[in-house]
């Protein structure tokens, strides 16, 4: 009887371990087909093209080399910045899954209508995970914003 209980207990632990390994365990998780490309963007916020990033809630699209496969959405927040990937985090990329900002308050996926709050990236409709974010550094003296991955 003791051996039987040990085998059942071991089986249950093994099953939960496998499920935990295959589940999305952190916020940075996206669908398995999410593209991974190097991100290396440097923005001089003194330039007029980046004027929108001077104020909280301001945002821009970054569509330059080394800005991912679809580009980035960079948003000024109360605590700094957010750099979101424009690939939908919950769908495999196709021609209709590039995220866009609507009405300066939400990020939207045109394929299924999923929505996120611009300032935080919190999902509000359909998707369960926020857009993928990238780390950044900001030099307040020179107003240089560097986004990398």
C-alpha positions, 0 to 999 in steps of 0.5 A: 500500500505504501509503495502504491501511494508513493507511485501515485504521489510521484506521478502527480508531482511529475504531471504538475512539473511538466504542466508548469514547464509548458505554461506561461510562467512570467509576464514576458511569455508570448505565443511560441511563434513570437519572433525574436529579433535584436532590438537596438534603438537610440532616440534623441528626444531633443529632436522634433520627431520625438516631441510627443515623448516629452509629456506623459501619455505621449507616444510614437511608432518607431519603424527603423532598423533594429526595431523588431520585425514590426517596429515599436510603440514607445510611450512616455509614462509617469515613471519613464517609458514603455517600449512595446513590440508591435507584434500581437503577443497572443497570436502568431504573426501574420499580415493583420496582427500589427498593433496600433494605438487608437485614440491615444488611450488604447493599443489594438490588434486589428485581427481580433480586436484585443485591446491594452491600456497604452500607459500600462500595457494592461490587457482589457479585452480578449488577450490575457498577456500584455504586449512584449516590452523591452528594457530601456535606459534614459539619460535625463541630461542628454535626453537620449532614450536607448531601447535594447534587447 
